[in-house]
Amino acid sequence: MPRNLTLPLATLVVLGACADATPTAVEPTGVPTAASAKRDEPLAQASVSVVMSNLDSPRGLAWGPEGALYVVEAGNGTVNGPCVASPRGPICYSATGAITRLWKGQQERVASGLPSVIRTQINDITGPHDISFQGKGNAFVTIGWGAEPRLREGLGDFGHLFGRTIRVTPNGSWDLEADISSFEDAENPDGGPRDSNPYGILAEAGHQLVTDAGGNSLVQVTANGRVSLVSIFPKTPGGAEPVPTEVVRGPDGSLYVSTLTGAPFVAGAAGIWRVVPGGAPQLAAGNFKTITDFDIGPDGSLYVVQYASAPMFFGQPGLLIRVSPAGVRDTLHSSLTNPTGVLVGPDGAIYVSNRGNVASVGEVLRIVP
């Protein structure tokens, strides 16, 4: 069931140890569980080709209603407006976010000038993070922030553009939708410091579901823009923040949410959680590291991208891992560079946003296992 994320290095720090024990399996889900995992080793080298290139910090992927492949770009970091001080350095207005489409073999940028900011001291670009379509002509996009919501005021008239969702029309124009960061500021559902970074989005009939990676929550947005809490996520056994990234509707009808986890980003601490509204989230598949995105294939297999593979923090290559319905784990690609998005294609290939934390050289890979 293909659908439509992503992340820069310092934003990973903003979005946010290791679970040594094998988590209890959640039954039944139709999604592989950590308890049944049998191996985690590379397969023979997959076929890899570049299908989109020269992207500015590519993030989430989605199939459009016409069958085209879309990717959101967080931006290139050019400063085009005011800056505001933050604990992690100045945040400066950029407005270099974009959406690019691959259609009938042609790559075309279909929307540009979308809200984005850059932390100039660490070259951390935040802007459009994810995209999801509902019906024809309705593309919903998350616009990140990655800081305390009230700091947005320091950008003056531009501040209200961040920490929210937007709706993009087929001609590339866009309208402001829900203010996710204001919800975090008012409600602070996880009880920690007020911090907001809308990240993953799933558009469904009459509403959208959004992960707030800074607020550690999953929220629902109704057609009139009202934001309400669906779930919050627990800290890791080592006390790191959960940092939810993507949300997907599973084959059993439940919602599934991936977590990146916060510093020190220990291998094994990240996971995928099953969410049933009204109940506490349950770990469906664990023992991952820095999950930036995942998707579910037609047979129920999980396809997971890990931003890095070092035991701690962000060293070593990113990975693409497949987990079969029986829980067997195979590494499909072991030398990715800061991957940020993954999408199962109707052609059986897996599409990955690669080099997702840098401008100009970002790309989308087509991987055939």
C-alpha positions, 0 to 999 in steps of 0.5 A, a space after each residue: 500500500 504505497 503512500 508518501 518524509 525526511 530530515 537534516 542533520 541538526 534537525 535530527 538533534 532538534 527532533 530529539 537508549 537502546 532497548 536491549 530486550 526484544 519487544 513484545 509482539 503486537 498481535 494481530 497487525 499484519 505488520 511484522 513484529 520485532 519479536 519474530 525478526 530472524 536476521 538483519 544482514 545485507 542481501 546481494 547488491 540491489 539495482 540502483 539508479 538515480 531518477 531525480 537529481 539536483 534537489 535542495 534537501 529532498 524529504 518526503 515522497 508521494 505518488 500523485 493522483 496522476 501517477 507521478 512521483 513527487 518529492 518535497 525539498 526543504 530548501 537551499 539555505 539562502 537567507 531572504 529575510 529576518 533572523 531570530 535568535 534561538 538556543 541552537 543559533 540564529 534561525 533565518 527566513 529563506 523561502 526556498 522550499 519546493 516541490 518537484 515532480 517526476 512524470 513520464 521521465 521528466 523532472 519538473 519543479 512544480 512549486 517553489 518559494 515555499 516557507 523554509 528557514 536555515 540555522 546559519 551557524 550549522 547549515 541546518 535547513 528546515 522547510 517542507 518535510 512531507 507530502 500526501 495527496 487526498 483526492 485530485 488537486 489536494 496536496 498537503 505538506 508539512 512546514 517544519 519549525 524545530 524550535 519553541 513555537 513562540 520564537 516564530 514571532 521573531 520572524 515578523 510577518 513570516 513567522 506564521 508560515 512555519 510549524 503548520 500544514 499547507 495545501 498546494 494546488 495543481 498550479 503551484 499556489 498554496 494556502 495555509 492550513 492547520 497551525 500545529 505549533 500553536 497546538 503544541 504551545 497551548 496544549 503541550 501534550 507530552 508535558 516536556 519543553 514546548 518544541 514543535 516540528 511538524 514532520 510526517 503527514 497522511 491525508 485521508 478523507 476529511 482529515 489529515 494526520 500529522 506527526 510533531 517531531 518536536 512535540 512527540 505527538 501524533 495529531 489529527 487535523 479536521 477539514 476546518 483546521 481544528 487540531 486534536 491529539 491522537 497520541 503521544 509516545 514514550 521516551 526510550 528506556 535510556 530516557 531519549 525523546 521519541 521524536 515521531 517522524 512518519 505516519 502510515 495507515 497499516 493493512 489492519 486499519 491501524 495507524 503506524 508511526 516511526 520514531 527517530 529518537 533523540 540524542 544520543 541516537 543509540 542504535 536499537 532505540 528507534 521503532 515503529 509503533 501501532 496506534 489505535 485512537 484512545 489507547 496507548 501506542 504499542 511497539 510493533 517493530 523495534 531495534 532500529 536506529 534513527 528512522 526518518 521514514 518507512 512504508 508498507 508494501 503490498 504484501 505487508 513488508 516494512 521498508 525502513 530508512 535509517 539516517 545513519 548506522 553508527 552505534 551512536 549519533 550520525 556516523 556511518 552510512 544510512 540503510 534501507 531495510 526490509 522486514 517481511 511479514 514473518 519478521 525476517 530483516 534484510 538490508 537492501 542498501 547499506 551505503 545510503 547518504 543521509 536518506 530521508 524518505 522512502 516510498 514503495 512503487 507500483 512497479 515493485 521498486 523502492 524509491 528513496 530520498 538520498 542526501 536529504 540534508 544538503 542543497 543542490 546535490 539531493 537525489 531520489 534513488 530507484 532501488 530494485 531488490 
